[in-house]
Amino acid sequence: MLEISVNILIAVLTAITSIFLVSKKYKKDLSLETSRKRYELYMEIYELIDESIKDPEIVFENSYLKKLESYNPRMKLIASDKVNYEFTEFKIAVSNKIQEFKTFCYDNDPLKGLVDEEHYNIDPQEIYDYNNGKHNFISENAPESKQIQSFINDLEVEMRVDIGTFYKPNGIWGRIKKILKI
């Protein structure tokens, strides 16, 4: 009787241990998969924002804002609140630039308020000046690389913290670098 009880106890403990180990492995695998997905998402976003440093005038294009906004669902699911906040700040800045440009275009459009038949009466020079004015507005109001870089720096710090690659100058690697003078 005692022998049967010991065998049952061993079987139950083995089952519980197996369940515990499998669930622990599952959680670890899930965590690694989430980290991998987060890393991929952050790289895509970083590369997209980096495009605006190379060509600051891109922020005036609606398609650029749409690309940024296409990441919203994935960001809400995977990213931390701080990364989402920094990303949203960048999107707001881009949206504001687009709105400024739209306001300029609306205020200066020579065709505004005209009926189709009246379009033929517009002096071509006015159209040329309007298009030239749009180009000048974009050139003069494009954000400086430093402005965009400040958004990227803030976002990068939060992304690095989130994926665990943040360099802390006072951490162990910071102290080792000081000692080795790297």
Contact map, one row per residue, 1 for C-alpha under 8 A:
11111000000000000000000000000000000000000000000000000000000000000000000000000000000000000000000000000000000000000000000000000000000000000000000000000000000000000000000000000000000000
11111100000000000000000000000000000000000000000000000000000000000000000000000000000000000000000000000000000000000000000000000000000000000000000000000000000000000000000000000000000000
11111110000000000000000000000000000000000000000000000000000000000000000000000000000000000000000000000000000000000000000000000000000000000000000000000000000000000000000000000000000000
11111111000000000000000000000000000000000000000000000000000000000000000000000000000000000000000000000000000000000000000000000000000000000000000000000000000000000000000000000000000000
11111111100000000000000000000000000000000000000000000000000000000000000000000000000000000000000000000000000000000000000000000000000000000000000000000000000000000000000000000000000000
01111111110000000000000000000000000000000000000000000000000000000000000000000000000000000000000000000000000000000000000000000000000000000000000000000000000000000000000000000000000000
00111111111000000000000000000000000000000000000000000000000000000000000000000000000000000000000000000000000000000000000000000000000000000000000000000000000000000000000000000000000000
00011111111100000000000000000000000000000000000000000000000000000000000000000000000000000000000000000000000000000000000000000000000000000000000000000000000000000000000000000000000000
00001111111110000000000000000000000000000000000000000000000000000000000000000000000000000000000000000000000000000000000000000000000000000000000000000000000000000000000000000000000000
00000111111111000000000000000000000000000000000000000000000000000000000000000000000000000000000000000000000000000000000000000000000000000000000000000000000000000000000000000000000000
00000011111111100000000000000000000000000000000000000000000000000000000000000000000000000000000000000000000000000000000000000000000000000000000000000000000000000000000000000000000000
00000001111111110000000000000000000000000000000000000000000000000000000000000000000000000000000000000000000000000000000000000000000000000000000000000000000000000000000000000000000000
00000000111111111000000000000000000000000000000000000000000000000000000000000000000000000000000000000000000000000000000000000000000000000000000000000000000000000000000000000000000000
00000000011111111100000000000000000000000000000000000000000000000000000000000000000000000000000000000000000000000000000000000000000000000000000000000000000000000000000000000000000000
00000000001111111110000000000000000000000000000000000000000000000000000000000000000000000000000000000000000000000000000000000000000000000000000000000000000000000000000000000000000000
00000000000111111111000000000000000000000000000000000000000000000000000000000000000000000000000000000000000000000000000000000000000000000000000000000000000000000000000000000000000000
00000000000011111111100000000000000000000000000000000000000000000000000000000000000000000000000000000000000000000000000000000000000000000000000000000000000000000000000000000000000000
00000000000001111111110000000000000000000000000000000000000000000000000000000000000000000000000000000000000000000000000000000000000000000000000000000000000000000000000000000000000000
00000000000000111111111000000000000000000000000000000000000000000000000000000000000000000000000000000000000000000000000000000000000000000000000000000000000000000000000000000000000000
00000000000000011111111100000000000000000000000000000000000000000000000000000000000000000000000000000000000000000000000000000000000000000000000000000000000000000000000000000000000000
00000000000000001111111110000000000000000000000000000000000000000000000000000000000000000000000000000000000000000000000000000000000000000000000000000000000000000000000000000000000000
00000000000000000111111111000000000000000000000000000000000000000000000000000000000000000000000000000000000000000000000000000000000000000000000000000000000000000000000000000000000000
00000000000000000011111111100000000000000000000000000000000000000000000000000000000000000000000000000000000000000000000000000000000000000000000000000000000000000000000000000000000000
00000000000000000001111111110000000000000000000000000000000000000000000000000000000000000000000000000000000000000000000000000000000000000000000000000000000000000000000000000000000000
00000000000000000000111111111000000000000000000000000000000000000000000000000000000000000000000000000000000000000000000000000000000000000000000000000000000000000000000000000000000000
00000000000000000000011111111100000000000000000000000000000000000000000000000000000000000000000000000000000000000000000000000000000000000000000000000000000000000000000000000000000000
00000000000000000000001111111110000000000000000000000000000000000000000000000000000000000000000000000000000000000000000000000000000000000000000000000000000000000000000000000000000000
00000000000000000000000111111111000000000000000000000000000000000000000000000000000000000000000000000000000000000000000000000000000000000000000000000000000000000000000000000000000000
00000000000000000000000011111111100000000000000000000000000000000000000000000000000000000000000000000000000000000000000000000000000000000000000000000000000000000000000000000000000000
00000000000000000000000001111111110000000000000000000000000000000000000000000000000000000000000000000000000000000000000000000000000000000000000000000000000000000000000000000000000000
00000000000000000000000000111111111000000000000000000000000000000000000000000000000000000000000000000000000000000000000000000000000000000000000000000000000000000000000000000000000000
00000000000000000000000000011111111100000000000000000000000000000000000000000000000000000000000000000000000000000000000000000000000000000000000000000000000000000000000000000000000000
00000000000000000000000000001111111110000000000000000000000000000000000000000000000000000000000000000000000000000000000000000000000000000000000000000000000000000000000000000000000000
00000000000000000000000000000111111111000000000000000000000000000000000000000100000000000000000000000000000000000000000000000000000000000000000000000000000000000000000000000000000000
00000000000000000000000000000011111111100000000000000000000000000000000000000000000000000000000000000000000000000000000000000000000000000000000000000000000000000010000000000000000000
00000000000000000000000000000001111111110000000000000000000000000000000000000000000000000000000000000000000000000000000000000000000000000000000000000000000000000000000000000000000000
00000000000000000000000000000000111111111000000000000000000000000000000000000100000000000000000000000000000000000000000000000000000000000000000000000000000000000000000000000000000000
00000000000000000000000000000000011111111100000000000000000000000000000000000110000000000000000000000000000000000000000000000000000000000000000000000000000000000010000000000000000000
00000000000000000000000000000000001111111110000000000000000000000000000000000000000000000000000000000000000000000000000000000000000000000000000000000000000000000010000000000000000000
00000000000000000000000000000000000111111111000000000000000000000000000000000000000000000000000000000000000000000000000000000000000000000000000000000000000000000000000000000000000000
00000000000000000000000000000000000011111111100000000000000000000000000001100000000000000000000000000000000000000000000000000000000000000000000000000000000000000000000000000000000000
00000000000000000000000000000000000001111111110000000000000000000000000000000000000000000000000000000000000000000000000000000000000000000000000000000000000000100000000000000000000000
00000000000000000000000000000000000000111111111000000000000000000000000000000000000000000000000000000000000000000000000000000000000000000000000000000000000000000000000000000000000000
00000000000000000000000000000000000000011111111100000000000000000000000000000000000000000000000000000000000000000000000000000000000000000000000000000000000000000000000000000000000000
00000000000000000000000000000000000000001111111110000000000000000001001000000000000000000000000000000000000000000000000000000000000000000000000000000000000000000000000000000000000000
00000000000000000000000000000000000000000111111111000000000000000000000000000000000000000000000000000000000000000000000000000000000000000000000000000001000100000000000000000000000000
00000000000000000000000000000000000000000011111111100000000000000000000000000000000000000000000000000000000000000000000000000000000000000000000000000000000000000000000000000000000000
00000000000000000000000000000000000000000001111111110000000000000001000000000000000000000000000000000000000000000000000000000000000000000000000000000000000000000000000000000000000000
00000000000000000000000000000000000000000000111111111000000000000000000000000000000000000000000000000000000000000000000000000000000000000000000000000001000000000000000000000000000000
00000000000000000000000000000000000000000000011111111100000000000000000000000000000000000000000000000000000000000000000000000000000000000000000000000001000000000000000000000000000000
00000000000000000000000000000000000000000000001111111111010000000000000000000000000000000000000000000000000000000000000000000000000000000000000000000000000000000000000000000000000000
00000000000000000000000000000000000000000000000111111111111000000000000000000000000000000000000000000000000000000000000000000000000000000000000000010000000000000000000000000000000000
00000000000000000000000000000000000000000000000011111111000000000000000000000000000000000000000000000000000000000000000000000000000000000000000010011000000000000000000000000000000000
00000000000000000000000000000000000000000000000001111111000000000000000000000000000000000000000000000000000000000000000000000000000000000000000010000000000000000000000000000000000000
00000000000000000000000000000000000000000000000000111111110000000000000000000000000000000000000000000000000000000000000000000000000000000000000000000000000000000000000000000000000000
00000000000000000000000000000000000000000000000000111111111000000000000000000000000000000000000000000000000000000000000000000000000000000000011110000000000000000000000000000000000000
00000000000000000000000000000000000000000000000000010011111110000000000000000000000000000000000000000000000000000000000000000000000000000110011000000000000000000000000000000000000000
00000000000000000000000000000000000000000000000000110011111110010000000000000000000000000000000000000000000000000000000000000000000000000000000000000000000000000000000000000000000000
00000000000000000000000000000000000000000000000000010001111111011000000000000000000000000000010011000000000000000000000000000000000000000000010000000000000000000000000000000000000000
00000000000000000000000000000000000000000000000000000000111111010000000000000000000000000000010011001000000000000000000000000000000000000100010000000000000000000000000000000000000000
00000000000000000000000000000000000000000000000000000000111111111000000000000000000000000000000001000000000000000000000000000000000000000000000000000000000000000000000000000000000000
00000000000000000000000000000000000000000000000000000000001111111100000000000000000000000000000001000000000000000000000000000000000000000000000000000000000000000000000000000000000000
00000000000000000000000000000000000000000000000000000000000011111110000000000000000000000000000000000000000000000000000000000000000000000000000000000000000000000000000000000000000000
00000000000000000000000000000000000000000000000000000000011111111111000000000000000000000000000000000000000000000000000000000000000000000000000000000000000000000000000000000000000000
00000000000000000000000000000000000000000000000000000000001011111111100000000000000000000010011000000000000000000000000000000000000000000000000000000000000000000000000000000000000000
00000000000000000000000000000000000000000000000000000000000001111111110000000000000000000000000000000000000000000000000000000000000000000000000000000000000000000000000000000000000000
00000000000000000000000000000000000000000000000000000000000000111111111000000000000000000000000000000000000000000000000000000000000000000000000000000000000000000000000000000000000000
00000000000000000000000000000000000000000000100100000000000000011111111100000000000000000010000000000000000000000000000000000000000000000000000000000000000000000000000000000000000000
00000000000000000000000000000000000000000000000000000000000000001111111100000000000000000010000000000000000000000000000000000000000000000000000000000000000000000000000000000000000000
00000000000000000000000000000000000000000000000000000000000000000111111110000000000000000000000000000000000000000000000000000000000000000000000000000000000000000000000000000000000000
00000000000000000000000000000000000000000000100000000000000000000011111111100000000000000000000000000000000000000000000000000000000000000000000000000000000000000000000000000000000000
00000000000000000000000000000000000000000000000000000000000000000001111111110000000000000000000000000000000000000000000000000000000000000000000000000000000000000000000000000000000000
00000000000000000000000000000000000000000000000000000000000000000000011111111000000000000000000000000000000000000000000000000000000000000000000000000000000000000000000000000000000000
00000000000000000000000000000000000000001000000000000000000000000000001111111110000000000000000000000000000000000000000000000000000000000000000000000000000000000000000000000000000000
00000000000000000000000000000000000000001000000000000000000000000000001111111110000100000000000000000000000000000000000000000000000000000000000000000000000000000000000000000000000000
00000000000000000000000000000000000000000000000000000000000000000000000111111111000100000000000000000000000000000000000000000000000000000000000000000000000000000000000000000000000000
00000000000000000000000000000000000000000000000000000000000000000000000011111110000000000000000000000000000000000000000000000000000000000000000000000000000000000000000000000000000000
00000000000000000000000000000000010011000000000000000000000000000000000001111111000000000000000000000000000000000000000000000000000000000000000000000000000000000000000000000000000000
00000000000000000000000000000000000001000000000000000000000000000000000001111111101100000000000000000000000000000000000000000000000000000000000000000000000000000100000000000000000000
00000000000000000000000000000000000000000000000000000000000000000000000000010111111100000000000000000000000000000000000000000000000000000000000000000000000000000100000000000000000000
00000000000000000000000000000000000000000000000000000000000000000000000000000011111110000000000000000000000000000000000000000000000000000000000000000000000000000000000000000000000000
00000000000000000000000000000000000000000000000000000000000000000000000000000001111111000000000000000000000000000000000000000000000000000000000000000000000001000000000000000000000000
00000000000000000000000000000000000000000000000000000000000000000000000000000011111111100000000000000000000000000000000000000000000000000000000000000000001001100100000000000000000000
00000000000000000000000000000000000000000000000000000000000000000000000000110011111111110000000000000000000000000000000000000000000000000000000000000000000000000000000000000000000000
00000000000000000000000000000000000000000000000000000000000000000000000000000000111111111000000000000000000000000000000000000000000000000000000000000000000000000000000000000000000000
00000000000000000000000000000000000000000000000000000000000000000000000000000000011111111100000000000000000000000000000000000000000000000000000000000010011001000000000000000000000000
00000000000000000000000000000000000000000000000000000000000000000000000000000000001111111110000000000000000000000000000000000000000000000000000000000000001000000000000000000000000000
00000000000000000000000000000000000000000000000000000000000000000000000000000000000111111111000000000000000000000000000000000000000000000000000000000000000000000000000000000000000000
00000000000000000000000000000000000000000000000000000000000000000000000000000000000011111111100000000000000000000000000000000000000000000000000000000010000000000000000000000000000000
00000000000000000000000000000000000000000000000000000000000000000000000000000000000001111111110000000000000000000000000000000000000000000000000000000010000000000000000000000000000000
00000000000000000000000000000000000000000000000000000000000000001001100000000000000000111111111000000000000000000000000000000000000000000000000000000000000000000000000000000000000000
00000000000000000000000000000000000000000000000000000000000000000000000000000000000000011111111100000000000000000000000000000000000000000000000000000000000000000000000000000000000000
00000000000000000000000000000000000000000000000000000000000000000000000000000000000000001111111110000000000000000000000000000000000000000000000000000000000000000000000000000000000000
00000000000000000000000000000000000000000000000000000000001100001000000000000000000000000111111111000000000000000000000000000000000000000000000000000000000000000000000000000000000000
00000000000000000000000000000000000000000000000000000000000000001000000000000000000000000011111111100000000000000000000000000000000000000000000000000000000000000000000000000000000000
00000000000000000000000000000000000000000000000000000000000000000000000000000000000000000001111111110000000000000000000000000000000000000000000000000000000000000000000000000000000000
00000000000000000000000000000000000000000000000000000000001100000000000000000000000000000000111111111000000000000000000000000000000000000000000000000000000000000000000000000000000000
00000000000000000000000000000000000000000000000000000000001111000000000000000000000000000000011111111100000000000000000000000000000000000000000000000000000000000000000000000000000000
00000000000000000000000000000000000000000000000000000000000000000000000000000000000000000000001111111110000000000000000000000000000000000000000000000000000000000000000000000000000000
00000000000000000000000000000000000000000000000000000000000000000000000000000000000000000000000111111111000000000000000000000000000000000000000000000000000000000000000000000000000000
00000000000000000000000000000000000000000000000000000000000100000000000000000000000000000000000011111111100000000000000000000000000001001100000000000000000000000000000000000000000000
00000000000000000000000000000000000000000000000000000000000000000000000000000000000000000000000001111111110000000000000000000000000000000000000000000000000000000000000000000000000000
00000000000000000000000000000000000000000000000000000000000000000000000000000000000000000000000000111111111000000000000000000000000000000000000000000000000000000000000000000000000000
00000000000000000000000000000000000000000000000000000000000000000000000000000000000000000000000000011111111100000000000000000000000001000000000000000000000000000000000000000000000000
00000000000000000000000000000000000000000000000000000000000000000000000000000000000000000000000000001111111110000000000000000000000001000000000000000000000000000000000000000000000000
00000000000000000000000000000000000000000000000000000000000000000000000000000000000000000000000000000111111110010000000000000000000000000000000000000000000000000000000000000000000000
00000000000000000000000000000000000000000000000000000000000000000000000000000000000000000000000000000011111110000000000000000000000000000000000000000000000000000000000000000000000000
00000000000000000000000000000000000000000000000000000000000000000000000000000000000000000000000000000001111111000000000000000000010000000000000000000000000000000000000000000000000000
00000000000000000000000000000000000000000000000000000000000000000000000000000000000000000000000000000000111111110000000000000000010000000000000000000000000000000000000000000000000000
00000000000000000000000000000000000000000000000000000000000000000000000000000000000000000000000000000000000111110000000001000110010000000000000000000000000000000000000000000000000000
00000000000000000000000000000000000000000000000000000000000000000000000000000000000000000000000000000000000011111100001001000000000000000000000000000000000000000000000000000000000000
00000000000000000000000000000000000000000000000000000000000000000000000000000000000000000000000000000000010011111100000000000000000000000000000000000000000000000000000000000000000000
00000000000000000000000000000000000000000000000000000000000000000000000000000000000000000000000000000000000000111110000000000000000000000000000000000000000000000000000000000000000000
00000000000000000000000000000000000000000000000000000000000000000000000000000000000000000000000000000000000000111111111000000000000000000000000000000000000000000000000000000000000000
00000000000000000000000000000000000000000000000000000000000000000000000000000000000000000000000000000000000000001111111000000000000000000000000000000000000000000000000000000000000000
00000000000000000000000000000000000000000000000000000000000000000000000000000000000000000000000000000000000000000111111100000000000000000000000000000000000000000000000000000000000000
00000000000000000000000000000000000000000000000000000000000000000000000000000000000000000000000000000000000000000111111110000000000000000000000000000000000000000000000000000000000000
00000000000000000000000000000000000000000000000000000000000000000000000000000000000000000000000000000000000000000111111111000000000000000000000000000000000000000000000000000000000000
00000000000000000000000000000000000000000000000000000000000000000000000000000000000000000000000000000000000000100111111111000000000000000000000000000000000000000000000000000000000000
00000000000000000000000000000000000000000000000000000000000000000000000000000000000000000000000000000000000000000001111111000000000000000000000000000000000000000000000000000000000000
00000000000000000000000000000000000000000000000000000000000000000000000000000000000000000000000000000000000000000000111111100000000000000000000000000000000000000000000000000000000000
00000000000000000000000000000000000000000000000000000000000000000000000000000000000000000000000000000000000001100000011111110110000000000000000000000000000000000000000000000000000000
00000000000000000000000000000000000000000000000000000000000000000000000000000000000000000000000000000000000000000000000011111110000000000000000000000000000000000000000000000000000000
00000000000000000000000000000000000000000000000000000000000000000000000000000000000000000000000000000000000000000000000001111111000000000000000000000000000000000000000000000000000000
00000000000000000000000000000000000000000000000000000000000000000000000000000000000000000000000000000000000000000000000000111111100000000000000000000000000000000000000000000000000000
00000000000000000000000000000000000000000000000000000000000000000000000000000000000000000000000000000000000001000000000001111111110000000000000000000000000000000000000000000000000000
00000000000000000000000000000000000000000000000000000000000000000000000000000000000000000000000000000000000001000000000001111111111000000000000000000000000000000000000000000000000000
00000000000000000000000000000000000000000000000000000000000000000000000000000000000000000000000000000000000000000000000000011111111100000000000000000000000000000000000000000000000000
00000000000000000000000000000000000000000000000000000000000000000000000000000000000000000000000000000000000000000000000000001111111110000000000000000000000000000000000000000000000000
00000000000000000000000000000000000000000000000000000000000000000000000000000000000000000000000000000000000111000000000000000111111111000000000000000000000000000000000000000000000000
00000000000000000000000000000000000000000000000000000000000000000000000000000000000000000000000000000000000000000000000000000011111111100000000000000000000000000000000000000000000000
00000000000000000000000000000000000000000000000000000000000000000000000000000000000000000000000000000000000000000000000000000001111111110000000000000000000000000000000000000000000000
00000000000000000000000000000000000000000000000000000000000000000000000000000000000000000000000000000000000000000000000000000000111111111000000000000000000000000000000000000000000000
00000000000000000000000000000000000000000000000000000000000000000000000000000000000000000000000000001001100000000000000000000000011111111100000000000000000000000000000000000000000000
00000000000000000000000000000000000000000000000000000000000000000000000000000000000000000000000000000000000000000000000000000000001111111110000000000000000000000000000000000000000000
00000000000000000000000000000000000000000000000000000000000000000000000000000000000000000000000000000000000000000000000000000000000111111111000000000000000000000000000000000000000000
00000000000000000000000000000000000000000000000000000000000000000000000000000000000000000000000000001000000000000000000000000000000011111111100000000000000000000000000000000000000000
00000000000000000000000000000000000000000000000000000000100100000000000000000000000000000000000000001000000000000000000000000000000001111111110000000000000000000000000000000000000000
00000000000000000000000000000000000000000000000000000000100000000000000000000000000000000000000000000000000000000000000000000000000000111111110000000000000000000000000000000000000000
00000000000000000000000000000000000000000000000000000000000000000000000000000000000000000000000000000000000000000000000000000000000000011111110000000000000000000000000000000000000000
00000000000000000000000000000000000000000000000000000000000000000000000000000000000000000000000000000000000000000000000000000000000000001111111000000000000000000000000000000000000000
00000000000000000000000000000000000000000000000000000001101100000000000000000000000000000000000000000000000000000000000000000000000000000111111100000000000000000000000000000000000000
00000000000000000000000000000000000000000000000000000001100000000000000000000000000000000000000000000000000000000000000000000000000000000000111110110000000000000000000000000000000000
00000000000000000000000000000000000000000000000000000001000000000000000000000000000000000000000000000000000000000000000000000000000000000000011111110000000000000000000000000000000000
00000000000000000000000000000000000000000000000000001101000000000000000000000000000000000000000000000000000000000000000000000000000000000000001111111000000000000000000000000000000000
00000000000000000000000000000000000000000000000000000000000000000000000000000000000000000000000000000000000000000000000000000000000000000000000111111100000000000000000000000000000000
00000000000000000000000000000000000000000000000000000000000000000000000000000000000000000000000000000000000000000000000000000000000000000000001111111110000000000000000000000000000000
00000000000000000000000000000000000000000000000000011000000000000000000000000000000000000000000000000000000000000000000000000000000000000000001111111111000000000000000000000000000000
00000000000000000000000000000000000000000000000000001000000000000000000000000000000000000000000000000000000000000000000000000000000000000000000011111111100000000000000000000000000000
00000000000000000000000000000000000000000000000000000000000000000000000000000000000000000000000000000000000000000000000000000000000000000000000001111111110000000000000000000000000000
00000000000000000000000000000000000000000000000000000000000000000000000000000000000001001100000000000000000000000000000000000000000000000000000000111111111000000000000000000000000000
00000000000000000000000000000000000000000000010011000000000000000000000000000000000000000000000000000000000000000000000000000000000000000000000000011111111100000000000000000000000000
00000000000000000000000000000000000000000000000000000000000000000000000000000000000000000000000000000000000000000000000000000000000000000000000000001111111110000000000000000000000000
00000000000000000000000000000000000000000000000000000000000000000000000000000000000001000000000000000000000000000000000000000000000000000000000000000111111111000000000000000000000000
00000000000000000000000000000000000000000000000000000000000000000000000000000000001001100000000000000000000000000000000000000000000000000000000000000011111111100000000000000000000000
00000000000000000000000000000000000000000000010000000000000000000000000000000000000000000000000000000000000000000000000000000000000000000000000000000001111111110000000000000000000000
00000000000000000000000000000000000000000000000000000000000000000000000000000000000000000000000000000000000000000000000000000000000000000000000000000000111111111000010000000000000000
00000000000000000000000000000000000000000000000000000000000000000000000000000000011001000000000000000000000000000000000000000000000000000000000000000000011111111100000000000000000000
00000000000000000000000000000000000000000100000000000000000000000000000000000000001000000000000000000000000000000000000000000000000000000000000000000000001111111110000000000000000000
00000000000000000000000000000000000000000000000000000000000000000000000000000000000000000000000000000000000000000000000000000000000000000000000000000000000111111111110000000000000000
00000000000000000000000000000000000000000000000000000000000000000000000000000000000000000000000000000000000000000000000000000000000000000000000000000000000011111111110000000000000000
00000000000000000000000000000000000000000000000000000000000000000000000000000011001000000000000000000000000000000000000000000000000000000000000000000000000001111111100000000000000000
00000000000000000000000000000000001001100000000000000000000000000000000000000000000000000000000000000000000000000000000000000000000000000000000000000000000000111111110000000000000000
00000000000000000000000000000000000000000000000000000000000000000000000000000000000000000000000000000000000000000000000000000000000000000000000000000000000000011111110000000000000000
00000000000000000000000000000000000000000000000000000000000000000000000000000000000000000000000000000000000000000000000000000000000000000000000000000000000000011111111000000000000000
00000000000000000000000000000000000000000000000000000000000000000000000000000000000000000000000000000000000000000000000000000000000000000000000000000000000010011011111100000000000000
00000000000000000000000000000000000000000000000000000000000000000000000000000000000000000000000000000000000000000000000000000000000000000000000000000000000000000000111110101100000000
00000000000000000000000000000000000000000000000000000000000000000000000000000000000000000000000000000000000000000000000000000000000000000000000000000000000000000000011111101100000000
00000000000000000000000000000000000000000000000000000000000000000000000000000000000000000000000000000000000000000000000000000000000000000000000000000000000000000000001111101110000000
00000000000000000000000000000000000000000000000000000000000000000000000000000000000000000000000000000000000000000000000000000000000000000000000000000000000000000000000111111110000000
00000000000000000000000000000000000000000000000000000000000000000000000000000000000000000000000000000000000000000000000000000000000000000000000000000000000000000000001111111110000000
00000000000000000000000000000000000000000000000000000000000000000000000000000000000000000000000000000000000000000000000000000000000000000000000000000000000000000000000001111111000000
00000000000000000000000000000000000000000000000000000000000000000000000000000000000000000000000000000000000000000000000000000000000000000000000000000000000000000000001111111111100000
00000000000000000000000000000000000000000000000000000000000000000000000000000000000000000000000000000000000000000000000000000000000000000000000000000000000000000000001111111111110000
00000000000000000000000000000000000000000000000000000000000000000000000000000000000000000000000000000000000000000000000000000000000000000000000000000000000000000000000011111111111000
00000000000000000000000000000000000000000000000000000000000000000000000000000000000000000000000000000000000000000000000000000000000000000000000000000000000000000000000000011111111100
00000000000000000000000000000000000000000000000000000000000000000000000000000000000000000000000000000000000000000000000000000000000000000000000000000000000000000000000000001111111111
00000000000000000000000000000000000000000000000000000000000000000000000000000000000000000000000000000000000000000000000000000000000000000000000000000000000000000000000000000111111111
00000000000000000000000000000000000000000000000000000000000000000000000000000000000000000000000000000000000000000000000000000000000000000000000000000000000000000000000000000011111110
00000000000000000000000000000000000000000000000000000000000000000000000000000000000000000000000000000000000000000000000000000000000000000000000000000000000000000000000000000001111111
00000000000000000000000000000000000000000000000000000000000000000000000000000000000000000000000000000000000000000000000000000000000000000000000000000000000000000000000000000000111111
00000000000000000000000000000000000000000000000000000000000000000000000000000000000000000000000000000000000000000000000000000000000000000000000000000000000000000000000000000000110111
